[in-house]
Amino acid sequence: MSRPDPDPDLARRFAALRQQERQAVPPFRLLWAAAGRRRPGAAGRFLLLAAAGAAVVAAALLAAWLVAQKVPAPRPSPGAAPSIVEWRSPTDFLLRTPGQEILRQPPALGRGFAIEPGASIPSLTTDRRSS
C-alpha cells in the first residue's frame, strides 16, 4: 500500500529545480579531466619555499652556535663582586636549629632511644600549680 503524495505541486517544483541544477553543473568526466591537467607547480612551489625557509633557519642556528663556540668566556676582574654561588646570607645562622644533627637522618625503625643506665628520664607530665 503506497501513500499518496500530499502535495503534487511541491513535488513538481522540486523536480524542476533538480533539472535546472543538472543543466548548470558540468559533467563529472569533464571535472575529472580538468583536475588531471592542473598545474603541479603550485604544490611544488610551496614545498620549495618551505624547504628553503628551513634551510635558512638551520644555517642561522649553525652560525650562531659556531660564533658562540669561538667567543671566550669573560674573566672576572680581581676586584669583582663574589659569584652568586659563593654568596652567603648574613642571617644564615638563623636557619640552624638546635638538634639539627638528629633531623638530618630519618629515624631507624625497630630501635628505641639509647638511654644510659642511671640517667634521669624527663617526665612528660608537668606540675600544674593553681594560681
Backbone as XML, in Angstrom:
<?xml version="1.0"?>
<chain id="A" units="angstrom">
  <residue number="1" name="MET">
    <atom name="N" x="0.832" y="-1.154" z="0.000"/>
    <atom name="CA" x="0.000" y="0.000" z="0.000"/>
    <atom name="C" x="0.885" y="1.228" z="0.000"/>
  </residue>
  <residue number="2" name="SER">
    <atom name="N" x="0.768" y="2.055" z="-0.960"/>
    <atom name="CA" x="1.570" y="3.271" z="-1.052"/>
    <atom name="C" x="0.756" y="4.472" z="-0.590"/>
  </residue>
  <residue number="3" name="ARG">
    <atom name="N" x="1.512" y="5.410" z="-0.032"/>
    <atom name="CA" x="0.829" y="6.611" z="0.438"/>
    <atom name="C" x="0.735" y="7.605" z="-0.708"/>
  </residue>
  <residue number="4" name="PRO">
    <atom name="N" x="-0.336" y="8.294" z="-0.820"/>
    <atom name="CA" x="-0.456" y="9.284" z="-1.884"/>
    <atom name="C" x="0.436" y="10.486" z="-1.583"/>
  </residue>
  <residue number="5" name="ASP">
    <atom name="N" x="0.896" y="11.134" z="-2.629"/>
    <atom name="CA" x="1.747" y="12.308" z="-2.475"/>
    <atom name="C" x="0.900" y="13.431" z="-1.892"/>
  </residue>
  <residue number="6" name="PRO">
    <atom name="N" x="1.318" y="14.009" z="-0.752"/>
    <atom name="CA" x="0.478" y="15.009" z="-0.112"/>
    <atom name="C" x="0.401" y="16.308" z="-0.909"/>
  </residue>
  <residue number="7" name="ASP">
    <atom name="N" x="1.462" y="16.658" z="-1.616"/>
    <atom name="CA" x="1.440" y="17.927" z="-2.350"/>
    <atom name="C" x="2.090" y="17.709" z="-3.716"/>
  </residue>
  <residue number="8" name="PRO">
    <atom name="N" x="1.293" y="17.418" z="-4.746"/>
    <atom name="CA" x="1.880" y="17.166" z="-6.064"/>
    <atom name="C" x="2.539" y="18.413" z="-6.640"/>
  </residue>
  <residue number="9" name="ASP">
    <atom name="N" x="2.066" y="19.606" z="-6.298"/>
    <atom name="CA" x="2.661" y="20.850" z="-6.804"/>
    <atom name="C" x="4.082" y="21.011" z="-6.258"/>
  </residue>
  <residue number="10" name="LEU">
    <atom name="N" x="4.297" y="20.678" z="-4.983"/>
    <atom name="CA" x="5.621" y="20.783" z="-4.367"/>
    <atom name="C" x="6.593" y="19.798" z="-5.020"/>
  </residue>
  <residue number="11" name="ALA">
    <atom name="N" x="6.139" y="18.586" z="-5.296"/>
    <atom name="CA" x="6.993" y="17.594" z="-5.943"/>
    <atom name="C" x="7.376" y="18.042" z="-7.344"/>
  </residue>
  <residue number="12" name="ARG">
    <atom name="N" x="6.453" y="18.656" z="-8.072"/>
    <atom name="CA" x="6.741" y="19.147" z="-9.423"/>
    <atom name="C" x="7.775" y="20.267" z="-9.377"/>
  </residue>
  <residue number="13" name="ARG">
    <atom name="N" x="7.672" y="21.146" z="-8.392"/>
    <atom name="CA" x="8.636" y="22.254" z="-8.286"/>
    <atom name="C" x="10.036" y="21.735" z="-7.952"/>
  </residue>
  <residue number="14" name="PHE">
    <atom name="N" x="10.116" y="20.746" z="-7.048"/>
    <atom name="CA" x="11.431" y="20.172" z="-6.732"/>
    <atom name="C" x="12.041" y="19.484" z="-7.953"/>
  </residue>
  <residue number="15" name="ALA">
    <atom name="N" x="11.231" y="18.825" z="-8.755"/>
    <atom name="CA" x="11.741" y="18.178" z="-9.968"/>
    <atom name="C" x="12.272" y="19.218" z="-10.942"/>
  </residue>
  <residue number="16" name="ALA">
    <atom name="N" x="11.603" y="20.363" z="-11.050"/>
    <atom name="CA" x="12.065" y="21.434" z="-11.942"/>
    <atom name="C" x="13.401" y="22.007" z="-11.444"/>
  </residue>
  <residue number="17" name="LEU">
    <atom name="N" x="13.536" y="22.197" z="-10.129"/>
    <atom name="CA" x="14.804" y="22.689" z="-9.576"/>
    <atom name="C" x="15.934" y="21.700" z="-9.819"/>
  </residue>
  <residue number="18" name="ARG">
    <atom name="N" x="15.652" y="20.411" z="-9.676"/>
    <atom name="CA" x="16.661" y="19.384" z="-9.912"/>
    <atom name="C" x="17.121" y="19.415" z="-11.370"/>
  </residue>
  <residue number="19" name="GLN">
    <atom name="N" x="16.193" y="19.636" z="-12.282"/>
    <atom name="CA" x="16.543" y="19.690" z="-13.702"/>
    <atom name="C" x="17.409" y="20.917" z="-13.991"/>
  </residue>
  <residue number="20" name="GLN">
    <atom name="N" x="17.113" y="22.069" z="-13.369"/>
    <atom name="CA" x="17.932" y="23.275" z="-13.556"/>
    <atom name="C" x="19.357" y="23.051" z="-13.049"/>
  </residue>
  <residue number="21" name="GLU">
    <atom name="N" x="19.498" y="22.389" z="-11.917"/>
    <atom name="CA" x="20.826" y="22.127" z="-11.374"/>
    <atom name="C" x="21.626" y="21.208" z="-12.287"/>
  </residue>
  <residue number="22" name="ARG">
    <atom name="N" x="20.981" y="20.194" z="-12.866"/>
    <atom name="CA" x="21.677" y="19.284" z="-13.768"/>
    <atom name="C" x="22.190" y="20.011" z="-15.002"/>
  </residue>
  <residue number="23" name="GLN">
    <atom name="N" x="21.456" y="20.998" z="-15.469"/>
    <atom name="CA" x="21.881" y="21.744" z="-16.648"/>
    <atom name="C" x="23.016" y="22.709" z="-16.318"/>
  </residue>
  <residue number="24" name="ALA">
    <atom name="N" x="23.081" y="23.226" z="-15.077"/>
    <atom name="CA" x="24.096" y="24.208" z="-14.700"/>
    <atom name="C" x="25.430" y="23.567" z="-14.327"/>
  </residue>
  <residue number="25" name="VAL">
    <atom name="N" x="25.418" y="22.326" z="-13.889"/>
    <atom name="CA" x="26.640" y="21.667" z="-13.426"/>
    <atom name="C" x="27.282" y="20.942" z="-14.603"/>
  </residue>
  <residue number="26" name="PRO">
    <atom name="N" x="28.622" y="21.073" z="-14.758"/>
    <atom name="CA" x="29.280" y="20.340" z="-15.840"/>
    <atom name="C" x="29.342" y="18.849" z="-15.503"/>
  </residue>
  <residue number="27" name="PRO">
    <atom name="N" x="29.475" y="18.005" z="-16.498"/>
    <atom name="CA" x="29.553" y="16.558" z="-16.256"/>
    <atom name="C" x="30.808" y="16.202" z="-15.451"/>
  </residue>
  <residue number="28" name="PHE">
    <atom name="N" x="30.704" y="15.134" z="-14.710"/>
    <atom name="CA" x="31.796" y="14.718" z="-13.833"/>
    <atom name="C" x="33.059" y="14.387" z="-14.620"/>
  </residue>
  <residue number="29" name="ARG">
    <atom name="N" x="32.927" y="13.774" z="-15.773"/>
    <atom name="CA" x="34.118" y="13.387" z="-16.543"/>
    <atom name="C" x="34.918" y="14.600" z="-16.964"/>
  </residue>
  <residue number="30" name="LEU">
    <atom name="N" x="34.249" y="15.737" z="-17.226"/>
    <atom name="CA" x="34.984" y="16.956" z="-17.575"/>
    <atom name="C" x="35.724" y="17.511" z="-16.359"/>
  </residue>
  <residue number="31" name="LEU">
    <atom name="N" x="35.104" y="17.460" z="-15.189"/>
    <atom name="CA" x="35.766" y="17.923" z="-13.970"/>
    <atom name="C" x="36.973" y="17.059" z="-13.634"/>
  </residue>
  <residue number="32" name="TRP">
    <atom name="N" x="36.825" y="15.751" z="-13.807"/>
    <atom name="CA" x="37.922" y="14.829" z="-13.523"/>
    <atom name="C" x="39.098" y="15.070" z="-14.463"/>
  </residue>
  <residue number="33" name="ALA">
    <atom name="N" x="38.811" y="15.311" z="-15.724"/>
    <atom name="CA" x="39.877" y="15.571" z="-16.699"/>
    <atom name="C" x="40.577" y="16.887" z="-16.386"/>
  </residue>
  <residue number="34" name="ALA">
    <atom name="N" x="39.811" y="17.906" z="-15.972"/>
    <atom name="CA" x="40.412" y="19.196" z="-15.636"/>
    <atom name="C" x="41.307" y="19.073" z="-14.395"/>
  </residue>
  <residue number="35" name="ALA">
    <atom name="N" x="40.923" y="18.238" z="-13.451"/>
    <atom name="CA" x="41.745" y="18.042" z="-12.253"/>
    <atom name="C" x="43.064" y="17.385" z="-12.616"/>
  </residue>
  <residue number="36" name="GLY">
    <atom name="N" x="43.075" y="16.509" z="-13.599"/>
    <atom name="CA" x="44.309" y="15.854" z="-14.023"/>
    <atom name="C" x="45.236" y="16.798" z="-14.749"/>
  </residue>
  <residue number="37" name="ARG">
    <atom name="N" x="44.690" y="17.817" z="-15.393"/>
    <atom name="CA" x="45.514" y="18.773" z="-16.134"/>
    <atom name="C" x="46.005" y="19.925" z="-15.254"/>
  </residue>
  <residue number="38" name="ARG">
    <atom name="N" x="45.642" y="19.929" z="-13.983"/>
    <atom name="CA" x="46.011" y="21.029" z="-13.090"/>
    <atom name="C" x="47.509" y="21.156" z="-12.980"/>
  </residue>
  <residue number="39" name="ARG">
    <atom name="N" x="47.981" y="22.366" z="-12.826"/>
    <atom name="CA" x="49.424" y="22.609" z="-12.739"/>
    <atom name="C" x="49.978" y="22.000" z="-11.455"/>
  </residue>
  <residue number="40" name="PRO">
    <atom name="N" x="50.964" y="21.157" z="-11.559"/>
    <atom name="CA" x="51.570" y="20.620" z="-10.343"/>
    <atom name="C" x="52.529" y="21.609" z="-9.705"/>
  </residue>
  <residue number="41" name="GLY">
    <atom name="N" x="52.775" y="22.738" z="-10.337"/>
    <atom name="CA" x="53.750" y="23.706" z="-9.833"/>
    <atom name="C" x="53.321" y="24.395" z="-8.552"/>
  </residue>
  <residue number="42" name="ALA">
    <atom name="N" x="52.034" y="24.528" z="-8.285"/>
    <atom name="CA" x="51.589" y="25.252" z="-7.091"/>
    <atom name="C" x="52.023" y="24.522" z="-5.821"/>
  </residue>
  <residue number="43" name="ALA">
    <atom name="N" x="51.802" y="23.228" z="-5.755"/>
    <atom name="CA" x="52.200" y="22.467" z="-4.573"/>
    <atom name="C" x="53.724" y="22.351" z="-4.500"/>
  </residue>
  <residue number="44" name="GLY">
    <atom name="N" x="54.362" y="22.160" z="-5.637"/>
    <atom name="CA" x="55.819" y="22.070" z="-5.674"/>
    <atom name="C" x="56.475" y="23.371" z="-5.241"/>
  </residue>
  <residue number="45" name="ARG">
    <atom name="N" x="55.876" y="24.491" z="-5.627"/>
    <atom name="CA" x="56.415" y="25.793" z="-5.254"/>
    <atom name="C" x="56.325" y="25.988" z="-3.741"/>
  </residue>
  <residue number="46" name="PHE">
    <atom name="N" x="55.213" y="25.553" z="-3.144"/>
    <atom name="CA" x="55.064" y="25.673" z="-1.688"/>
    <atom name="C" x="56.115" y="24.831" z="-0.969"/>
  </residue>
  <residue number="47" name="LEU">
    <atom name="N" x="56.322" y="23.594" z="-1.438"/>
    <atom name="CA" x="57.322" y="22.728" z="-0.806"/>
    <atom name="C" x="58.725" y="23.300" z="-0.955"/>
  </residue>
  <residue number="48" name="LEU">
    <atom name="N" x="59.002" y="23.899" z="-2.113"/>
    <atom name="CA" x="60.309" y="24.501" z="-2.339"/>
    <atom name="C" x="60.525" y="25.676" z="-1.386"/>
  </residue>
  <residue number="49" name="LEU">
    <atom name="N" x="59.524" y="26.525" z="-1.199"/>
    <atom name="CA" x="59.649" y="27.654" z="-0.279"/>
    <atom name="C" x="59.801" y="27.176" z="1.167"/>
  </residue>
  <residue number="50" name="ALA">
    <atom name="N" x="59.075" y="26.144" z="1.541"/>
    <atom name="CA" x="59.188" y="25.609" z="2.900"/>
    <atom name="C" x="60.578" y="25.024" z="3.146"/>
  </residue>
  <residue number="51" name="ALA">
    <atom name="N" x="61.120" y="24.307" z="2.178"/>
    <atom name="CA" x="62.459" y="23.735" z="2.320"/>
    <atom name="C" x="63.512" y="24.834" z="2.380"/>
  </residue>
  <residue number="52" name="ALA">
    <atom name="N" x="63.344" y="25.877" z="1.579"/>
    <atom name="CA" x="64.304" y="26.984" z="1.604"/>
    <atom name="C" x="64.250" y="27.706" z="2.951"/>
  </residue>
  <residue number="53" name="GLY">
    <atom name="N" x="63.068" y="27.904" z="3.481"/>
    <atom name="CA" x="62.942" y="28.546" z="4.791"/>
    <atom name="C" x="63.592" y="27.726" z="5.889"/>
  </residue>
  <residue number="54" name="ALA">
    <atom name="N" x="63.389" y="26.410" z="5.843"/>
    <atom name="CA" x="64.001" y="25.531" z="6.843"/>
    <atom name="C" x="65.521" y="25.564" z="6.728"/>
  </residue>
  <residue number="55" name="ALA">
    <atom name="N" x="66.044" y="25.624" z="5.499"/>
    <atom name="CA" x="67.494" y="25.683" z="5.306"/>
    <atom name="C" x="68.061" y="26.989" z="5.853"/>
  </residue>
  <residue number="56" name="VAL">
    <atom name="N" x="67.358" y="28.093" z="5.658"/>
    <atom name="CA" x="67.828" y="29.385" z="6.170"/>
    <atom name="C" x="67.847" y="29.369" z="7.698"/>
  </residue>
  <residue number="57" name="VAL">
    <atom name="N" x="66.811" y="28.823" z="8.314"/>
    <atom name="CA" x="66.762" y="28.757" z="9.780"/>
    <atom name="C" x="67.888" y="27.862" z="10.298"/>
  </residue>
  <residue number="58" name="ALA">
    <atom name="N" x="68.115" y="26.727" z="9.659"/>
    <atom name="CA" x="69.180" y="25.820" z="10.091"/>
    <atom name="C" x="70.552" y="26.478" z="9.949"/>
  </residue>
  <residue number="59" name="ALA">
    <atom name="N" x="70.768" y="27.215" z="8.870"/>
    <atom name="CA" x="72.043" y="27.904" z="8.669"/>
    <atom name="C" x="72.244" y="28.992" z="9.730"/>
  </residue>
  <residue number="60" name="ALA">
    <atom name="N" x="71.188" y="29.720" z="10.061"/>
    <atom name="CA" x="71.297" y="30.765" z="11.080"/>
    <atom name="C" x="71.620" y="30.161" z="12.450"/>
  </residue>
  <residue number="61" name="LEU">
    <atom name="N" x="70.981" y="29.044" z="12.796"/>
    <atom name="CA" x="71.269" y="28.387" z="14.070"/>
    <atom name="C" x="72.702" y="27.853" z="14.113"/>
  </residue>
  <residue number="62" name="LEU">
    <atom name="N" x="73.172" y="27.289" z="13.015"/>
    <atom name="CA" x="74.535" y="26.786" z="12.946"/>
    <atom name="C" x="75.540" y="27.914" z="13.092"/>
  </residue>
  <residue number="63" name="ALA">
    <atom name="N" x="75.287" y="29.038" z="12.424"/>
    <atom name="CA" x="76.192" y="30.182" z="12.519"/>
    <atom name="C" x="76.220" y="30.733" z="13.940"/>
  </residue>
  <residue number="64" name="ALA">
    <atom name="N" x="75.081" y="30.836" z="14.579"/>
    <atom name="CA" x="75.040" y="31.332" z="15.957"/>
    <atom name="C" x="75.782" y="30.390" z="16.890"/>
  </residue>
  <residue number="65" name="TRP">
    <atom name="N" x="75.636" y="29.090" z="16.684"/>
    <atom name="CA" x="76.331" y="28.130" z="17.524"/>
    <atom name="C" x="77.846" y="28.212" z="17.327"/>
  </residue>
  <residue number="66" name="LEU">
    <atom name="N" x="78.300" y="28.354" z="16.078"/>
    <atom name="CA" x="79.736" y="28.447" z="15.810"/>
    <atom name="C" x="80.323" y="29.716" z="16.407"/>
  </residue>
  <residue number="67" name="VAL">
    <atom name="N" x="79.610" y="30.821" z="16.319"/>
    <atom name="CA" x="80.105" y="32.075" z="16.892"/>
    <atom name="C" x="80.172" y="31.954" z="18.411"/>
  </residue>
  <residue number="68" name="ALA">
    <atom name="N" x="79.186" y="31.329" z="19.023"/>
    <atom name="CA" x="79.181" y="31.174" z="20.472"/>
    <atom name="C" x="80.321" y="30.269" z="20.932"/>
  </residue>
  <residue number="69" name="GLN">
    <atom name="N" x="80.742" y="29.319" z="20.116"/>
    <atom name="CA" x="81.837" y="28.427" z="20.484"/>
    <atom name="C" x="83.182" y="29.139" z="20.450"/>
  </residue>
  <residue number="70" name="LYS">
    <atom name="N" x="83.355" y="30.145" z="19.590"/>
    <atom name="CA" x="84.638" y="30.816" z="19.428"/>
    <atom name="C" x="84.841" y="31.959" z="20.419"/>
  </residue>
  <residue number="71" name="VAL">
    <atom name="N" x="83.793" y="32.493" z="20.983"/>
    <atom name="CA" x="83.914" y="33.611" z="21.911"/>
    <atom name="C" x="84.308" y="33.071" z="23.273"/>
  </residue>
  <residue number="72" name="PRO">
    <atom name="N" x="85.462" y="33.517" z="23.815"/>
    <atom name="CA" x="85.861" y="33.011" z="25.136"/>
    <atom name="C" x="85.004" y="33.643" z="26.231"/>
  </residue>
  <residue number="73" name="ALA">
    <atom name="N" x="84.881" y="32.919" z="27.324"/>
    <atom name="CA" x="84.118" y="33.435" z="28.452"/>
    <atom name="C" x="84.890" y="34.569" z="29.108"/>
  </residue>
  <residue number="74" name="PRO">
    <atom name="N" x="84.226" y="35.630" z="29.503"/>
    <atom name="CA" x="84.948" y="36.762" z="30.111"/>
    <atom name="C" x="85.512" y="36.354" z="31.474"/>
  </residue>
  <residue number="75" name="ARG">
    <atom name="N" x="86.727" y="36.841" z="31.746"/>
    <atom name="CA" x="87.366" y="36.544" z="33.025"/>
    <atom name="C" x="86.969" y="37.623" z="34.031"/>
  </residue>
  <residue number="76" name="PRO">
    <atom name="N" x="86.675" y="37.218" z="35.246"/>
    <atom name="CA" x="86.304" y="38.230" z="36.233"/>
    <atom name="C" x="87.504" y="39.054" z="36.655"/>
  </residue>
  <residue number="77" name="SER">
    <atom name="N" x="87.276" y="40.325" z="36.886"/>
    <atom name="CA" x="88.361" y="41.195" z="37.334"/>
    <atom name="C" x="88.667" y="40.885" z="38.796"/>
  </residue>
  <residue number="78" name="PRO">
    <atom name="N" x="89.886" y="41.192" z="39.252"/>
    <atom name="CA" x="90.255" y="40.853" z="40.633"/>
    <atom name="C" x="89.359" y="41.522" z="41.677"/>
  </residue>
  <residue number="79" name="GLY">
    <atom name="N" x="88.845" y="42.694" z="41.418"/>
    <atom name="CA" x="88.029" y="43.388" z="42.397"/>
    <atom name="C" x="86.541" y="43.165" z="42.207"/>
  </residue>
  <residue number="80" name="ALA">
    <atom name="N" x="86.175" y="42.159" z="41.434"/>
    <atom name="CA" x="84.761" y="41.930" z="41.132"/>
    <atom name="C" x="84.050" y="41.358" z="42.362"/>
  </residue>
  <residue number="81" name="ALA">
    <atom name="N" x="82.754" y="41.534" z="42.392"/>
    <atom name="CA" x="81.942" y="41.008" z="43.486"/>
    <atom name="C" x="81.937" y="39.481" z="43.423"/>
  </residue>
  <residue number="82" name="PRO">
    <atom name="N" x="81.750" y="38.818" z="44.562"/>
    <atom name="CA" x="81.740" y="37.347" z="44.542"/>
    <atom name="C" x="80.552" y="36.819" z="43.747"/>
  </residue>
  <residue number="83" name="SER">
    <atom name="N" x="80.721" y="35.643" z="43.250"/>
    <atom name="CA" x="79.677" y="34.995" z="42.469"/>
    <atom name="C" x="78.475" y="34.689" z="43.349"/>
  </residue>
  <residue number="84" name="ILE">
    <atom name="N" x="77.321" y="34.573" z="42.748"/>
    <atom name="CA" x="76.112" y="34.254" z="43.498"/>
    <atom name="C" x="76.220" y="32.874" z="44.133"/>
  </residue>
  <residue number="85" name="VAL">
    <atom name="N" x="77.047" y="32.009" z="43.569"/>
    <atom name="CA" x="77.232" y="30.675" z="44.121"/>
    <atom name="C" x="78.003" y="30.749" z="45.439"/>
  </residue>
  <residue number="86" name="GLU">
    <atom name="N" x="78.910" y="31.696" z="45.560"/>
    <atom name="CA" x="79.728" y="31.824" z="46.760"/>
    <atom name="C" x="79.083" y="32.695" z="47.822"/>
  </residue>
  <residue number="87" name="TRP">
    <atom name="N" x="78.065" y="33.409" z="47.513"/>
    <atom name="CA" x="77.458" y="34.358" z="48.440"/>
    <atom name="C" x="76.750" y="33.644" z="49.579"/>
  </residue>
  <residue number="88" name="ARG">
    <atom name="N" x="76.855" y="34.158" z="50.770"/>
    <atom name="CA" x="76.182" y="33.625" z="51.946"/>
    <atom name="C" x="75.370" y="34.751" z="52.578"/>
  </residue>
  <residue number="89" name="SER">
    <atom name="N" x="74.196" y="34.404" z="53.029"/>
    <atom name="CA" x="73.321" y="35.380" z="53.662"/>
    <atom name="C" x="73.852" y="35.748" z="55.040"/>
  </residue>
  <residue number="90" name="PRO">
    <atom name="N" x="73.753" y="37.025" z="55.437"/>
    <atom name="CA" x="74.203" y="37.394" z="56.775"/>
    <atom name="C" x="73.330" y="36.798" z="57.879"/>
  </residue>
  <residue number="91" name="THR">
    <atom name="N" x="72.116" y="36.387" z="57.553"/>
    <atom name="CA" x="71.222" y="35.794" z="58.557"/>
    <atom name="C" x="71.135" y="34.285" z="58.405"/>
  </residue>
  <residue number="92" name="ASP">
    <atom name="N" x="72.120" y="33.687" z="57.778"/>
    <atom name="CA" x="72.125" y="32.239" z="57.535"/>
    <atom name="C" x="72.134" y="31.448" z="58.844"/>
  </residue>
  <residue number="93" name="PHE">
    <atom name="N" x="72.741" y="32.022" z="59.892"/>
    <atom name="CA" x="72.813" y="31.315" z="61.174"/>
    <atom name="C" x="71.428" y="31.096" z="61.779"/>
  </residue>
  <residue number="94" name="LEU">
    <atom name="N" x="70.447" y="31.893" z="61.384"/>
    <atom name="CA" x="69.117" y="31.730" z="61.935"/>
    <atom name="C" x="68.443" y="30.438" z="61.459"/>
  </residue>
  <residue number="95" name="LEU">
    <atom name="N" x="68.913" y="29.897" z="60.363"/>
    <atom name="CA" x="68.327" y="28.670" z="59.841"/>
    <atom name="C" x="68.843" y="27.426" z="60.551"/>
  </residue>
  <residue number="96" name="ARG">
    <atom name="N" x="69.931" y="27.564" z="61.312"/>
    <atom name="CA" x="70.456" y="26.422" z="62.052"/>
    <atom name="C" x="69.611" y="26.234" z="63.306"/>
  </residue>
  <residue number="97" name="THR">
    <atom name="N" x="69.005" y="25.062" z="63.433"/>
    <atom name="CA" x="68.140" y="24.789" z="64.586"/>
    <atom name="C" x="68.835" y="23.855" z="65.553"/>
  </residue>
  <residue number="98" name="PRO">
    <atom name="N" x="68.487" y="23.939" z="66.842"/>
    <atom name="CA" x="69.080" y="23.002" z="67.804"/>
    <atom name="C" x="68.646" y="21.569" z="67.476"/>
  </residue>
  <residue number="99" name="GLY">
    <atom name="N" x="69.554" y="20.647" z="67.605"/>
    <atom name="CA" x="69.252" y="19.250" z="67.324"/>
    <atom name="C" x="69.216" y="18.939" z="65.833"/>
  </residue>
  <residue number="100" name="GLN">
    <atom name="N" x="69.857" y="19.760" z="65.045"/>
    <atom name="CA" x="69.814" y="19.575" z="63.588"/>
    <atom name="C" x="70.484" y="18.267" z="63.172"/>
  </residue>
  <residue number="101" name="GLU">
    <atom name="N" x="71.470" y="17.829" z="63.933"/>
    <atom name="CA" x="72.151" y="16.579" z="63.587"/>
    <atom name="C" x="71.209" y="15.387" z="63.702"/>
  </residue>
  <residue number="102" name="ILE">
    <atom name="N" x="70.207" y="15.486" z="64.573"/>
    <atom name="CA" x="69.224" y="14.406" z="64.696"/>
    <atom name="C" x="68.261" y="14.427" z="63.504"/>
  </residue>
  <residue number="103" name="LEU">
    <atom name="N" x="67.964" y="15.614" z="63.044"/>
    <atom name="CA" x="66.972" y="15.755" z="61.972"/>
    <atom name="C" x="67.534" y="15.457" z="60.587"/>
  </residue>
  <residue number="104" name="ARG">
    <atom name="N" x="68.825" y="15.318" z="60.461"/>
    <atom name="CA" x="69.414" y="15.069" z="59.139"/>
    <atom name="C" x="69.101" y="13.672" z="58.605"/>
  </residue>
  <residue number="105" name="GLN">
    <atom name="N" x="68.840" y="12.713" z="59.488"/>
    <atom name="CA" x="68.568" y="11.338" z="59.069"/>
    <atom name="C" x="67.179" y="10.937" z="59.525"/>
  </residue>
  <residue number="106" name="PRO">
    <atom name="N" x="66.516" y="10.084" z="58.771"/>
    <atom name="CA" x="65.220" y="9.587" z="59.243"/>
    <atom name="C" x="65.437" y="8.639" z="60.407"/>
  </residue>
  <residue number="107" name="PRO">
    <atom name="N" x="64.482" y="8.512" z="61.289"/>
    <atom name="CA" x="64.655" y="7.604" z="62.432"/>
    <atom name="C" x="64.702" y="6.151" z="61.977"/>
  </residue>
  <residue number="108" name="ALA">
    <atom name="N" x="65.483" y="5.378" z="62.691"/>
    <atom name="CA" x="65.586" y="3.947" z="62.383"/>
    <atom name="C" x="64.435" y="3.234" z="63.072"/>
  </residue>
  <residue number="109" name="LEU">
    <atom name="N" x="63.676" y="2.477" z="62.323"/>
    <atom name="CA" x="62.543" y="1.761" z="62.888"/>
    <atom name="C" x="63.023" y="0.502" z="63.603"/>
  </residue>
  <residue number="110" name="GLY">
    <atom name="N" x="62.359" y="0.176" z="64.719"/>
    <atom name="CA" x="62.702" y="-1.046" z="65.436"/>
    <atom name="C" x="63.693" y="-0.826" z="66.549"/>
  </residue>
  <residue number="111" name="ARG">
    <atom name="N" x="64.267" y="0.363" z="66.646"/>
    <atom name="CA" x="65.208" y="0.648" z="67.724"/>
    <atom name="C" x="64.609" y="1.730" z="68.605"/>
  </residue>
  <residue number="112" name="GLY">
    <atom name="N" x="64.833" y="1.609" z="69.859"/>
    <atom name="CA" x="64.381" y="2.632" z="70.787"/>
    <atom name="C" x="65.465" y="3.671" z="70.991"/>
  </residue>
  <residue number="113" name="PHE">
    <atom name="N" x="65.222" y="4.580" z="71.913"/>
    <atom name="CA" x="66.229" y="5.579" z="72.249"/>
    <atom name="C" x="67.285" y="4.936" z="73.134"/>
  </residue>
  <residue number="114" name="ALA">
    <atom name="N" x="68.483" y="5.299" z="72.935"/>
    <atom name="CA" x="69.570" y="4.766" z="73.759"/>
    <atom name="C" x="69.630" y="5.577" z="75.049"/>
  </residue>
  <residue number="115" name="ILE">
    <atom name="N" x="69.177" y="4.960" z="76.146"/>
    <atom name="CA" x="69.201" y="5.634" z="77.440"/>
    <atom name="C" x="70.212" y="4.899" z="78.305"/>
  </residue>
  <residue number="116" name="GLU">
    <atom name="N" x="71.124" y="5.648" z="78.819"/>
    <atom name="CA" x="72.155" y="5.050" z="79.658"/>
    <atom name="C" x="71.557" y="4.693" z="81.015"/>
  </residue>
  <residue number="117" name="PRO">
    <atom name="N" x="72.065" y="3.612" z="81.620"/>
    <atom name="CA" x="71.559" y="3.253" z="82.945"/>
    <atom name="C" x="71.899" y="4.341" z="83.962"/>
  </residue>
  <residue number="118" name="GLY">
    <atom name="N" x="70.944" y="4.673" z="84.752"/>
    <atom name="CA" x="71.145" y="5.669" z="85.790"/>
    <atom name="C" x="70.836" y="7.079" z="85.337"/>
  </residue>
  <residue number="119" name="ALA">
    <atom name="N" x="70.550" y="7.260" z="84.031"/>
    <atom name="CA" x="70.242" y="8.608" z="83.554"/>
    <atom name="C" x="68.823" y="8.945" z="83.937"/>
  </residue>
  <residue number="120" name="SER">
    <atom name="N" x="68.596" y="10.196" z="84.219"/>
    <atom name="CA" x="67.245" y="10.609" z="84.597"/>
    <atom name="C" x="66.398" y="10.742" z="83.338"/>
  </residue>
  <residue number="121" name="ILE">
    <atom name="N" x="65.189" y="10.247" z="83.439"/>
    <atom name="CA" x="64.259" y="10.314" z="82.324"/>
    <atom name="C" x="63.340" y="11.503" z="82.563"/>
  </residue>
  <residue number="122" name="PRO">
    <atom name="N" x="63.273" y="12.446" z="81.594"/>
    <atom name="CA" x="62.408" y="13.601" z="81.811"/>
    <atom name="C" x="60.955" y="13.171" z="81.844"/>
  </residue>
  <residue number="123" name="SER">
    <atom name="N" x="60.233" y="13.749" z="82.761"/>
    <atom name="CA" x="58.827" y="13.416" z="82.921"/>
    <atom name="C" x="57.999" y="14.128" z="81.862"/>
  </residue>
  <residue number="124" name="LEU">
    <atom name="N" x="57.005" y="13.429" z="81.339"/>
    <atom name="CA" x="56.135" y="14.047" z="80.353"/>
    <atom name="C" x="55.018" y="14.843" z="81.001"/>
  </residue>
  <residue number="125" name="THR">
    <atom name="N" x="54.795" y="14.586" z="82.272"/>
    <atom name="CA" x="53.762" y="15.345" z="82.983"/>
    <atom name="C" x="54.398" y="16.576" z="83.593"/>
  </residue>
  <residue number="126" name="THR">
    <atom name="N" x="53.630" y="17.594" z="83.699"/>
    <atom name="CA" x="54.130" y="18.847" z="84.278"/>
    <atom name="C" x="53.376" y="19.146" z="85.554"/>
  </residue>
  <residue number="127" name="ASP">
    <atom name="N" x="53.996" y="19.845" z="86.429"/>
    <atom name="CA" x="53.327" y="20.284" z="87.653"/>
    <atom name="C" x="52.363" y="21.394" z="87.303"/>
  </residue>
  <residue number="128" name="ARG">
    <atom name="N" x="51.168" y="21.215" z="87.693"/>
    <atom name="CA" x="50.186" y="22.271" z="87.478"/>
    <atom name="C" x="49.825" y="22.842" z="88.846"/>
  </residue>
  <residue number="129" name="ARG">
    <atom name="N" x="50.304" y="23.948" z="89.049"/>
    <atom name="CA" x="50.001" y="24.614" z="90.303"/>
    <atom name="C" x="48.927" y="25.639" z="90.074"/>
  </residue>
  <residue number="130" name="SER">
    <atom name="N" x="47.967" y="25.671" z="90.927"/>
    <atom name="CA" x="46.894" y="26.653" z="90.772"/>
    <atom name="C" x="47.399" y="28.024" z="91.208"/>
  </residue>
  <residue number="131" name="SER">
    <atom name="N" x="47.033" y="29.018" z="90.480"/>
    <atom name="CA" x="47.499" y="30.354" z="90.798"/>
    <atom name="C" x="46.467" y="31.131" z="91.554"/>
  </residue>
</chain>
